[in-house]
Amino acid sequence: MLIAMASLAGVPFTAGFLGKFFIFDAAIRQQHFVVAGVGVVTVAAGFYYYFKVIRAMYWQQPVASGPIAVSGLTRVAMILMIAAIVVLGVYPTPILNALR
């Protein structure tokens, strides 16, 4: 959950950062500076709210204590998604080539 929220917030070396970077790059290239400015403000607000969820997960007392049962298939899916977020954040060339 931490990696997914960091990617949605746009932390560097995640796929979410590159997505936001390309959107802002396109807006600036088209000289839509107001749109880019509004985007920066909304990214900052989103950063606050995404990390508010992370803070609640790690620094607040849980409502119910005890282990959460997670199946093996779910674990594999989570590991693959985390790997995809990080790998595509560091090496986005396969996705960029597919988009061309």
Phi and psi restraints in degrees (value plus and minus 20) as a CYANA .aco file:
   2 LEU   PHI     -80.0   -40.0
   2 LEU   PSI     -66.7   -26.7
   3 ILE   PHI     -85.0   -45.0
   3 ILE   PSI     -62.0   -22.0
   4 ALA   PHI     -83.9   -43.9
   4 ALA   PSI     -63.6   -23.6
   5 MET   PHI     -88.5   -48.5
   5 MET   PSI     -58.4   -18.4
   6 ALA   PHI     -83.5   -43.5
   6 ALA   PSI     -59.4   -19.4
   7 SER   PHI     -86.1   -46.1
   7 SER   PSI     -62.9   -22.9
   8 LEU   PHI     -83.0   -43.0
   8 LEU   PSI     -54.7   -14.7
   9 ALA   PHI     -91.8   -51.8
   9 ALA   PSI     -46.5    -6.5
  10 GLY   PHI      79.6   119.6
  10 GLY   PSI      10.9    50.9
  11 VAL   PHI     -89.1   -49.1
  11 VAL   PSI     115.6   155.6
  12 PRO   PHI     -75.5   -35.5
  12 PRO   PSI     133.0   173.0
  13 PHE   PHI      50.0    90.0
  13 PHE   PSI       3.9    43.9
  14 THR   PHI    -146.7  -106.7
  14 THR   PSI     140.7   180.7
  15 ALA   PHI     -82.8   -42.8
  15 ALA   PSI     -53.1   -13.1
  16 GLY   PHI     -84.2   -44.2
  16 GLY   PSI     -56.3   -16.3
  17 PHE   PHI     -83.0   -43.0
  17 PHE   PSI     -66.1   -26.1
  18 LEU   PHI     -84.9   -44.9
  18 LEU   PSI     -58.1   -18.1
  19 GLY   PHI     -80.4   -40.4
  19 GLY   PSI     -66.0   -26.0
  20 LYS   PHI     -87.4   -47.4
  20 LYS   PSI     -58.6   -18.6
  21 PHE   PHI     -80.2   -40.2
  21 PHE   PSI     -66.5   -26.5
  22 PHE   PHI     -86.0   -46.0
  22 PHE   PSI     -55.1   -15.1
  23 ILE   PHI     -86.7   -46.7
  23 ILE   PSI     -65.5   -25.5
  24 PHE   PHI     -86.5   -46.5
  24 PHE   PSI     -58.1   -18.1
  25 ASP   PHI     -80.5   -40.5
  25 ASP   PSI     -64.7   -24.7
  26 ALA   PHI     -85.6   -45.6
  26 ALA   PSI     -59.8   -19.8
  27 ALA   PHI     -85.2   -45.2
  27 ALA   PSI     -60.8   -20.8
  28 ILE   PHI     -91.0   -51.0
  28 ILE   PSI     -59.0   -19.0
  29 ARG   PHI     -82.1   -42.1
  29 ARG   PSI     -52.8   -12.8
  30 GLN   PHI    -107.9   -67.9
  30 GLN   PSI     -13.6    26.4
  31 GLN   PHI      41.2    81.2
  31 GLN   PSI      17.1    57.1
  32 HIS   PHI    -118.3   -78.3
  32 HIS   PSI      50.2    90.2
  33 PHE   PHI     -90.4   -50.4
  33 PHE   PSI     -52.4   -12.4
  34 VAL   PHI     -86.6   -46.6
  34 VAL   PSI     -63.2   -23.2
  35 VAL   PHI     -82.6   -42.6
  35 VAL   PSI     -62.4   -22.4
  36 ALA   PHI     -84.2   -44.2
  36 ALA   PSI     -60.1   -20.1
  37 GLY   PHI     -84.2   -44.2
  37 GLY   PSI     -64.3   -24.3
  38 VAL   PHI     -82.8   -42.8
  38 VAL   PSI     -58.6   -18.6
  39 GLY   PHI     -81.5   -41.5
  39 GLY   PSI     -61.1   -21.1
  40 VAL   PHI     -83.9   -43.9
  40 VAL   PSI     -61.8   -21.8
  41 VAL   PHI     -83.8   -43.8
  41 VAL   PSI     -63.5   -23.5
  42 THR   PHI     -89.4   -49.4
  42 THR   PSI     -52.4   -12.4
  43 VAL   PHI     -84.5   -44.5
  43 VAL   PSI     -61.4   -21.4
  44 ALA   PHI     -83.6   -43.6
  44 ALA   PSI     -61.6   -21.6
  45 ALA   PHI     -85.8   -45.8
  45 ALA   PSI     -61.9   -21.9
  46 GLY   PHI     -82.7   -42.7
  46 GLY   PSI     -58.9   -18.9
  47 PHE   PHI     -76.2   -36.2
  47 PHE   PSI     -65.5   -25.5
  48 TYR   PHI     -79.8   -39.8
  48 TYR   PSI     -67.1   -27.1
  49 TYR   PHI     -92.2   -52.2
  49 TYR   PSI     -57.6   -17.6
  50 TYR   PHI     -84.4   -44.4
  50 TYR   PSI     -61.9   -21.9
  51 PHE   PHI     -98.0   -58.0
  51 PHE   PSI     -35.2     4.8
  52 LYS   PHI     -86.7   -46.7
  52 LYS   PSI     -58.5   -18.5
  53 VAL   PHI     -85.8   -45.8
  53 VAL   PSI     -63.4   -23.4
  54 ILE   PHI     -82.4   -42.4
  54 ILE   PSI     -62.3   -22.3
  55 ARG   PHI     -80.0   -40.0
  55 ARG   PSI     -62.5   -22.5
  56 ALA   PHI     -83.7   -43.7
  56 ALA   PSI     -55.5   -15.5
  57 MET   PHI     -89.7   -49.7
  57 MET   PSI     -58.0   -18.0
  58 TYR   PHI    -125.2   -85.2
  58 TYR   PSI     -43.7    -3.7
  59 TRP   PHI    -137.9   -97.9
  59 TRP   PSI     -22.3    17.7
  60 GLN   PHI    -126.0   -86.0
  60 GLN   PSI     133.3   173.3
  61 GLN   PHI     -87.0   -47.0
  61 GLN   PSI     114.8   154.8
  62 PRO   PHI     -91.7   -51.7
  62 PRO   PSI     130.6   170.6
  63 VAL   PHI     -91.7   -51.7
  63 VAL   PSI     -63.6   -23.6
  64 ALA   PHI    -145.0  -105.0
  64 ALA   PSI     112.3   152.3
  65 SER   PHI    -120.7   -80.7
  65 SER   PSI     136.4   176.4
  66 GLY   PHI     107.8   147.8
  66 GLY   PSI     141.9   181.9
  67 PRO   PHI     -91.6   -51.6
  67 PRO   PSI     131.2   171.2
  68 ILE   PHI    -122.6   -82.6
  68 ILE   PSI     105.7   145.7
  69 ALA   PHI     -95.3   -55.3
  69 ALA   PSI     105.2   145.2
  70 VAL   PHI    -149.5  -109.5
  70 VAL   PSI     108.0   148.0
  71 SER   PHI     -93.2   -53.2
  71 SER   PSI     144.0   184.0
  72 GLY   PHI     -83.0   -43.0
  72 GLY   PSI     -60.7   -20.7
  73 LEU   PHI     -82.7   -42.7
  73 LEU   PSI     -60.1   -20.1
  74 THR   PHI     -84.8   -44.8
  74 THR   PSI     -60.9   -20.9
  75 ARG   PHI     -81.1   -41.1
  75 ARG   PSI     -64.5   -24.5
  76 VAL   PHI     -82.9   -42.9
  76 VAL   PSI     -63.2   -23.2
  77 ALA   PHI     -82.8   -42.8
  77 ALA   PSI     -62.3   -22.3
  78 MET   PHI     -84.6   -44.6
  78 MET   PSI     -62.4   -22.4
  79 ILE   PHI     -83.2   -43.2
  79 ILE   PSI     -62.4   -22.4
  80 LEU   PHI     -84.5   -44.5
  80 LEU   PSI     -60.3   -20.3
  81 MET   PHI     -88.2   -48.2
  81 MET   PSI     -61.2   -21.2
  82 ILE   PHI     -82.5   -42.5
  82 ILE   PSI     -63.9   -23.9
  83 ALA   PHI     -82.1   -42.1
  83 ALA   PSI     -62.0   -22.0
  84 ALA   PHI     -84.4   -44.4
  84 ALA   PSI     -60.7   -20.7
  85 ILE   PHI     -81.1   -41.1
  85 ILE   PSI     -65.3   -25.3
  86 VAL   PHI     -94.8   -54.8
  86 VAL   PSI     -66.3   -26.3
  87 VAL   PHI     -83.5   -43.5
  87 VAL   PSI     -64.1   -24.1
  88 LEU   PHI     -91.6   -51.6
  88 LEU   PSI     -41.4    -1.4
  89 GLY   PHI     -95.0   -55.0
  89 GLY   PSI     -52.6   -12.6
  90 VAL   PHI    -109.7   -69.7
  90 VAL   PSI     -58.2   -18.2
  91 TYR   PHI    -151.2  -111.2
  91 TYR   PSI      60.5   100.5
  92 PRO   PHI    -104.6   -64.6
  92 PRO   PSI     -17.9    22.1
  93 THR   PHI     -74.9   -34.9
  93 THR   PSI     -62.6   -22.6
  94 PRO   PHI     -79.3   -39.3
  94 PRO   PSI     -61.1   -21.1
  95 ILE   PHI     -90.9   -50.9
  95 ILE   PSI     -61.4   -21.4
  96 LEU   PHI     -84.3   -44.3
  96 LEU   PSI     -59.0   -19.0
  97 ASN   PHI     -86.7   -46.7
  97 ASN   PSI     -57.3   -17.3
  98 ALA   PHI     -86.7   -46.7
  98 ALA   PSI     -51.6   -11.6
  99 LEU   PHI     -95.6   -55.6
  99 LEU   PSI     -42.4    -2.4
